[in-house]
């Protein structure tokens, strides 16, 4: 039977207008789970600022928010560059006023055996996922501190921050840093009224997954029976979790990472299956220097 399906699209546990007059920045918010998160904030009255490097993602996000009737700004931003991050927040303030919610969703990821990983691949993923998250959080917090305004940060993480991620050494290391950042910054910035939390998605199939990850999923014919919930997540469920963490009803929650995955990351078998190397799982031949 598994866990029941959630309420339908457009439903919310929060009162209508919860985010009226609130400016929400969502990095990587044009497609995939970022757009699902932005959508739920928009439904509750927020003005949405989407940051992304890709024009096509910005356009997709802008169109989605406009269909909901939400004020939206879609601005190009490479979060690896602190000056570009500052430009994004300048544009947000000029358009709607000071952002008081930040969702750090933008990240980079692709599967590769660690021994095959190039230095550039390692640097790129860590730079976007870890450094970019910090640069955005820092810019956001400094602006709020300067005027004495409270705010909320939600960092999107990954469960392999706890467990390790074979095949994803770069991303797992970066996400572990993001999780630690949640706990550190929540303590540092709590006195200034800024709460910092993490949000970890389980398996939420969406169109913005990389081709490699989509191919891996395609090889699993029935993904539902591989989950304790007996189903995958619906993107709106992640959006609901994000809106709750940033809402007035969660003000005393800070330094916490909420995992939304139907308990999948805690699953253990009584008898472990035979080990298959990451290379074999990816269909790669023997390693050659």
C-alpha positions in Angstrom: 0.0 0.0 0.0 2.7 2.5 1.0 2.2 6.1 1.9 -0.9 7.8 0.6 -0.8 10.4 -2.2 -0.6 14.1 -1.2 -3.3 16.6 -1.8 -3.5 17.8 -5.3 -1.6 20.7 -7.0 -2.6 24.1 -5.8 -3.3 22.9 -2.2 -1.4 24.2 0.8 -1.2 23.7 4.5 -0.5 27.4 5.0 -3.1 30.1 5.0 -3.6 32.0 1.7 -1.5 35.1 1.6 1.1 33.8 4.0 3.9 35.3 1.9 2.1 38.5 0.8 4.6 41.3 0.4 7.6 38.9 0.8 10.4 38.7 -1.7 11.8 35.2 -2.2 15.0 34.5 -4.0 15.3 31.0 -5.4 18.6 30.1 -7.1 18.1 27.5 -9.9 14.4 28.2 -9.6 13.6 28.1 -13.3 13.2 24.3 -13.7 12.9 21.1 -11.8 12.7 21.1 -8.0 13.7 24.8 -7.8 10.6 25.7 -9.9 8.4 23.5 -7.7 9.6 25.4 -4.7 9.2 28.8 -6.3 5.7 27.7 -7.4 4.5 27.1 -3.8 5.9 30.4 -2.6 4.2 32.2 -5.5 0.8 30.5 -4.7 1.1 32.0 -1.2 1.6 35.5 -2.4 5.4 36.0 -2.7 7.2 38.0 -5.3 9.7 35.6 -6.8 13.3 36.2 -7.9 14.8 33.4 -10.0 18.6 33.3 -10.5 20.2 31.0 -13.0 23.0 30.9 -15.5 20.9 29.6 -18.4 18.5 31.9 -20.3 16.2 29.0 -21.2 15.8 28.1 -17.5 15.1 31.7 -16.7 12.4 32.0 -19.3 10.8 28.7 -18.2 10.7 29.9 -14.6 9.4 33.4 -15.5 6.5 31.9 -17.6 5.6 29.5 -14.8 5.3 32.3 -12.3 3.4 34.6 -14.6 0.9 31.8 -15.2 0.2 31.9 -11.4 -0.1 35.7 -11.5 2.9 36.1 -9.3 5.3 39.1 -9.6 8.6 37.6 -11.0 12.1 38.7 -11.9 14.3 36.2 -13.7 17.9 37.3 -13.7 21.1 35.7 -14.9 23.5 34.9 -12.2 26.6 32.7 -11.8 26.6 32.0 -8.0 30.3 31.2 -8.1 31.0 34.9 -8.5 30.2 37.0 -5.4 29.9 40.1 -7.5 27.3 38.5 -9.7 25.5 37.4 -6.6 25.5 41.0 -5.3 24.1 42.1 -8.7 21.2 39.6 -8.3 20.2 41.0 -5.0 20.6 44.5 -6.3 18.2 43.7 -9.1 15.8 42.0 -6.6 15.7 45.1 -4.4 15.2 47.4 -7.3 12.3 45.4 -8.6 10.5 44.4 -5.4 12.3 45.5 -2.3 14.6 43.6 0.1 14.4 39.8 -0.1 13.7 38.2 3.3 13.6 34.5 2.1 16.4 32.8 0.3 16.3 29.3 -1.1 19.7 28.0 -2.1 18.7 25.4 -4.6 21.3 25.8 -7.4 23.9 23.0 -7.5 25.9 20.9 -9.9 26.1 17.2 -10.1 26.8 14.2 -12.3 27.9 10.6 -11.6 31.5 9.7 -12.1 33.9 7.2 -10.4 36.2 9.1 -8.2 39.3 7.7 -9.9 38.0 9.2 -13.3 37.1 12.6 -11.9 39.1 15.4 -13.3 40.3 18.3 -11.1 38.1 20.6 -13.1 35.0 18.4 -12.4 35.8 18.4 -8.7 36.3 22.2 -8.5 33.2 23.0 -10.6 30.8 21.0 -8.5 32.3 22.2 -5.2 32.4 25.8 -6.4 28.8 25.9 -7.4 27.3 23.7 -4.7 29.3 24.8 -1.7 30.9 28.1 -2.5 27.9 29.4 -4.4 25.6 28.5 -1.5 27.8 30.4 0.9 28.2 33.5 -1.3 24.4 33.7 -1.7 23.7 33.2 2.0 26.4 35.8 3.0 25.0 38.4 0.6 21.5 37.8 1.8 22.4 38.0 5.5 24.6 41.1 5.2 21.8 43.1 3.7 19.3 42.1 6.4 21.8 42.8 9.2 22.5 46.2 7.8 18.9 47.3 8.2 17.9 45.1 11.2 15.5 42.9 9.3 14.8 39.2 10.1 14.9 36.5 7.4 14.9 32.9 6.5 17.4 30.7 4.5 16.6 27.3 3.2 19.6 25.3 1.8 18.7 22.4 -0.4 20.9 19.5 0.5 21.2 15.7 -0.1 21.1 12.7 2.2 24.5 11.5 1.1 25.8 14.4 3.2 25.4 11.9 6.0 26.0 8.6 4.3 28.6 9.4 1.6 27.7 9.1 -2.1 29.6 6.5 -4.1 29.7 7.8 -7.7 29.2 11.3 -6.5 32.3 12.1 -4.4 32.3 15.8 -5.5 28.7 16.4 -4.8 28.5 14.4 -1.5 31.5 16.4 -0.1 30.0 19.7 -1.2 26.5 18.8 0.3 28.1 17.7 3.5 29.6 21.2 3.7 26.2 22.7 2.9 24.6 20.8 5.8 27.4 21.9 8.2 26.8 25.5 7.0 23.2 25.2 8.0 24.2 24.3 11.6 27.0 26.9 11.8 25.1 29.9 10.3 22.0 29.2 12.3 24.0 29.8 15.5 25.9 32.8 14.1 22.9 34.6 12.6 20.2 33.6 15.0 20.8 36.7 17.1 20.1 38.8 14.1 16.8 37.2 13.4 17.9 35.0 10.6 16.9 31.4 10.7 18.9 28.8 8.6 17.5 25.4 7.7 18.2 22.6 5.3 15.8 20.7 3.0 16.8 17.3 1.6 14.7 15.8 -1.3 14.5 12.1 -1.9 13.5 10.8 -5.3 11.5 13.4 -7.1 11.7 12.7 -10.8 11.7 15.9 -12.8 12.8 17.2 -16.2 15.9 19.0 -15.0 17.8 15.9 -14.0 21.1 15.4 -15.9 21.0 12.9 -18.8 23.3 10.5 -16.8 21.0 10.5 -13.8 17.9 10.0 -16.0 19.6 7.1 -17.7 20.3 5.5 -14.3 16.7 5.9 -13.2 15.5 4.5 -16.5 17.4 1.3 -15.8 15.2 0.9 -12.7 11.9 -0.3 -14.2 9.7 0.1 -11.1 11.1 2.8 -8.9 8.1 2.8 -6.5 8.8 -0.7 -5.0 12.4 0.5 -4.3 11.0 3.1 -1.8 9.6 2.3 1.7 6.8 4.7 0.7 6.0 2.6 -2.3 6.0 5.7 -4.4 8.3 8.5 -5.5 7.9 12.1 -4.3 5.7 14.7 -5.9 7.5 18.0 -6.5 4.8 20.0 -4.8 5.6 18.1 -1.6 9.1 19.5 -1.5 7.6 23.0 -2.2 5.3 22.7 0.8 8.1 21.7 3.0 10.2 24.7 1.9 7.3 27.2 2.4 6.7 25.8 5.9 10.4 26.2 6.9 10.4 29.8 5.8 6.9 30.7 7.2 6.0 32.5 10.4 4.9 29.1 11.8 8.4 27.8 11.8 10.3 30.7 13.4 11.7 28.6 16.2 13.1 26.0 13.8 16.6 26.8 12.9 19.8 24.7 12.3 17.6 21.8 11.3 17.8 19.7 8.1 14.4 18.3 7.0 14.6 15.1 4.9 11.6 14.7 2.6 12.0 11.2 1.1 9.6 8.8 2.6 12.3 7.3 4.8 14.2 6.0 1.8 17.7 7.2 3.0 17.2 5.2 6.3 16.4 1.9 4.5 18.7 -1.0 5.3 18.5 -4.6 4.2 18.9 -7.5 6.7 21.3 -9.1 4.3 23.3 -6.8 2.0 23.4 -7.7 -1.6 26.7 -8.4 -3.4 28.8 -5.3 -3.9 28.9 -4.0 -7.4 31.6 -1.4 -8.1 30.6 2.1 -9.2 32.4 1.5 -12.5 30.3 -1.6 -13.2 27.1 0.2 -12.2 27.9 2.8 -14.8 28.9 0.3 -17.4 32.5 1.4 -17.6 35.4 -0.9 -18.3 38.4 -1.4 -16.1 40.3 1.7 -15.0 43.3 2.6 -17.1 45.5 5.5 -16.1 
